Amino acid sequence: MPRTSGPAMGDGIQAVSLALRILEHLAVQRGDTGVTAIATAIGVSKSRAHRHLRTLMEQDYVIQAAGSDKYRVGARLVTLGRLVAEHFDLASVARPVMRELRDLLGHPVVVSQIDPGGARVLATIPGNAPIEISVREGSVLSFHGSSQGKVALAWGDETVCKRVLASRLERQTPSTIVGATALRAEIALVRARGYAVSPNETLPGVNALAAPLFDASAACVGAIAIVDSIQYLEATPSDDQLRRVIHAAEQISRALGCTDYARLVPSTIDSIAV
């Protein structure tokens, strides 16, 4: 068997790294991309990028349309991504961070994913109080009447946001936002703040504070939230509650592959060290 030397091993690692960078670049493009643009984006020569593209094409991870000199991701990569997504459990990734957040603040912690009908609760961690305020796993929280739903409207699919704004909004409590103009202003405020709250909007006397979760493609996939009585989680949360919830969201997003949370969620709240 031929021996693998140190330099060759290094070259191999660099080749794998470059191939992955090419795939990541192509995966976020909306259309076909030429080799010059690819080489510029990942910082290599055109000839080197072309060699790696040819190898990826041989394995069906990249395709080139007939008569075109541009590239896009192939069916094999799409299938691989779908299989990974089907077996990727957001709740399992989030639970360690959820427990840490509960231990730090004492409030119940909830993680939800974005569904067509709202924010579906995937996992909950009970709080430390003797009287528990809980959210049932599997329940779907409305887009307009929950902090998790507002997160989805602020950072999720724009078509969903437009659909919700154009629909008849159910009044869940006297405090629920049911006007399109008011909800549009609330969504803008959520984006500017980097978090959402819903005091008395889902249930009288209850508030939730939520921050968005992003995956490696910078898509908003859900939210992490703390939930409690308005007595302990006020309409304007404390700086400590804000910092820790946003920091927890950043931790989970990092575990999901997101590398630029601070850019996606501008906020005046400084993250805290663990």
PyMOL commands that set and color helices and strands:
alter all, ss='L'
color gray80, all
select helices_A, chain A and resi 6-27+35-42+46-58+75-87+90-105+147-155+158-166+180-193+239-255+261-264
alter helices_A, ss='H'
color red, helices_A
select strands_A, chain A and resi 33-34+62-64+70-73+109-115+118-125+140-141+196-197+206-214+220-229
alter strands_A, ss='S'
color yellow, strands_A
deselect
rebuild
show_as cartoon
